[in-house]
């Protein structure tokens, strides 16, 4: 349906003025983001949800204005015929695809670091196209989805205009090219082999869903300790295979274990009882007066040996920009935290008895949606990613499934296994081909125990990094510039011919 959505917006903006395209895009954007991001207002009311949905819709509106501009350009000179049909409004699939790449590049980075949710790429977790993520990354997958949408719009437009079938067939070059790329992708193997490591992921559950999930912070910690101890008993009894390491989710300990002796002791004793390294999601009361969302590596008989601080705290949730200004609209701004941002890429060198040193990259919650935050640790040698998240504040909404879909695309893109573990679900162990194993339900305790491939090789997407996105965005800007220049030249020619006609 993403392909259909792109096609409908392309058809709606064909022949429209840029300002009309903007309005059409605003409506289309809200039709997408309104339902998709409804979870943002689950416990804080409609205002934050509507504000976020409208803000995201503005990016679609600006892109739609660009689509109207490039599709309505009066004349394009020195461009391929399949990109630039004769005078008049025509669907231009390549231009549409490039504009989608540009739109997502901007939306994913600004303001306040952007919000890369609901990208076209994320919609393809269950699609045959998902495999393309390993070649040119999430931006490349978005490009292909948008290009297919543009080609669908072009076909519909030609049928609607009564273009002869023979003429349509002769101009199927772009369609053939896209099919060739998809065929090549199918032949290009998704890296999924390698030595396997057994991982135990703990979903402890919380006493209460909602913003006050951590009002009983000790109960949340106790839940994760209890499920871990139950797994330890099963391992000792031989009814559960022994893993190499254990991973807890984000906010498993909202009591600072480095300052609260009781919480710290409980975690250390749990680590020693199971006799395995445990990666713990915790909130630390530092640097004062701020707090930090962290991932802590505990090793038996050693305690904390490494830590990672979340590099991209979520604006309007983990911290509040312009708090006094936004307080005039809603007092819920005071529910936002005061988290600081980390500055270093996380890479834990986890000592295991069966697999030696395993390099694990902790990725905290929404960080999984940011390209560089997931790519950088892989470039530094991460063999497996641990996406630690907490979905309790969004209740039983689709947010957790949406986030799991992002992790699935990331696994394919980076060629890495991903342990996607939540306090309340949905959790799952993801292999590098994007398949989910041991998937859990929501708001239920669970212990996921399975083997995952360890990989060190880098996919093409990892090696090329952001280059395809930069090139696509630059090309989109050039096309918009060419369209503006072409329209101005056409208007000057029209004005000159009118003056000549009047003189004659």
C-alpha positions, 0 to 999 in steps of 0.5 A, a space after each residue: 500500500 506504500 506503493 499505492 500511496 506514492 502513486 496516488 499522491 503523484 497523480 494528485 499533484 500532476 498538473 497542480 500548482 506548487 501551492 496546491 501540491 502543498 495543500 494536497 501533501 498536507 492532507 495526504 501526510 496527515 492521512 498517513 501520520 494521523 493514524 500511524 502516530 496515534 500512539 503518541 497521545 495514548 496517555 498525554 492527550 490529543 495535543 502532543 499526537 496532533 502536534 507531532 502528526 501535523 509537523 510530520 505532515 508538513 514535510 510531505 506537504 513540502 515534498 508534494 509541492 516539489 512533485 507538483 513543480 517537477 511534474 508540471 514543468 513546461 519544458 525540460 531541456 537536455 534530459 532523457 525523454 523518459 524523465 522529461 516527456 514533451 510539454 505539459 504535466 506528466 508523471 515523472 517517476 524518477 523525480 518523484 522517487 528522488 523527492 521522497 529520498 530528499 523529504 525523508 533525509 530532511 525529516 529524519 534530521 530536523 528539527 531537534 535531530 529529526 524523527 525518522 518514523 514511518 519511512 517508506 523503507 520501514 513498511 517493507 519488513 514483510 515485503 520481497 523488497 526488504 532485501 534491497 536494504 542490504 544494498 543501499 540501505 533504508 534510503 535506497 529501499 525508500 527510493 525503490 518503493 517510491 519509484 515503483 509508486 511513480 511508475 504505477 502512477 505513470 501507467 495509470 496516467 497513460 491509460 487515463 489519457 488513452 495512450 496507445 498500448 504500443 506507445 506505452 510498451 515502447 516506453 517501458 524502459 524504466 519498468 524493465 530497469 526496476 524489475 532488473 534491479 529487483 531481480 539482481 537484489 533477489 540474486 544478491 545474498 542477504 548475509 545470514 551465516 556465521 558462528 552462532 551465539 546463544 542469547 537470553 533476552 528477558 521481558 520482565 513486564 511492568 505493574 502498570 501501563 502508562 506514564 506512571 509505569 515506573 511509579 513502582 520502579 522497584 517492582 519493574 526491577 524485581 520482575 526482571 530479576 524474577 524472570 531471570 532467576 526462573 530462567 537460571 533455574 531452568 538452565 541448572 535443571 537442564 530444561 533450557 540451553 545455557 546462553 552466552 549472555 543475557 540482555 535486559 530492556 531499557 528501563 529495566 532498572 529506573 532505580 540508579 544501581 550505581 547510587 542505590 545500594 539495594 538495587 545495585 546489590 540485587 542486580 549483582 547477585 542476579 548476575 552472579 546467580 546465573 553466572 553470565 554477563 547481563 546487559 542492563 537498561 538503567 537510568 542513572 542520576 548523572 551528570 547532576 542535575 540531569 539524568 542519563 538513559 544508559 546500558 550497563 554491562 555487568 560481568 559475574 564477580 566484577 560488576 559494571 565493566 562498561 556503559 553506554 549513554 543514549 546519544 539521541 534522547 527523544 525531544 518532548 519526552 526524555 527532554 523538553 526543548 523550550 519548556 516554558 514556551 510549550 507550557 503555555 499550550 499544555 502542562 504535560 510538558 512537565 512530564 518530560 524528563 531532563 536526560 543528557 545525550 551521550 557522545 560515544 558509540 556503544 560497543 560492549 566487548 562481552 566476555 563469554 565462556 563458550 564464544 570468547 569475546 562477543 562484540 555487542 552494540 547497545 541501541 536504546 529505543 528510538 535510536 534504532 530508527 536513525 541510520 548513523 546510530 546503528 551503522 557506526 557501531 557495525 563499522 567499529 566491529 559490532 557482531 550483534 545489536 541489542 535494541 533495548 526499548 520500553 513500550 509501556 508508555 504507549 499501551 497496547 498500541 501499534 507502536 511496538 510492532 512498528 518499532 519491531 519492523 524497523 529492527 527487522 529492516 536494520 538487521 537486513 541492512 546491516 547484516 547483523 542479528 538483533 536482540 529486540 527486547 522490550 519491558 512489555 513487548 513486542 520483543 523478538 530475536 531477529 536474524 540477519 535475514 529479517 526473520 523474527 524468532 521467539 516473538 512475544 506478546 505484549 504485557 507478559 513476562 517472557 524469556 527468549 532463548 535462541 541462537 543467533 549468527 555472529 557476523 563480522 563482514 559488512 554489507 554494501 549498505 554499511 560500506 557506502 553509508 549515507 552516500 546514496 542518500 546525499 546523492 539522491 537528495 542533491 539530484 532532487 534539489 537539482 531537478 527542482 531547480 531545473 523545473 523552476 528554471 524551465 518554467 521561467 524560461 517558458 513564461 518568458 517565451 510565452 510573453 515574447 510571443 504575445 508581444 510579437 503577436 500584438 505588434 503584428 
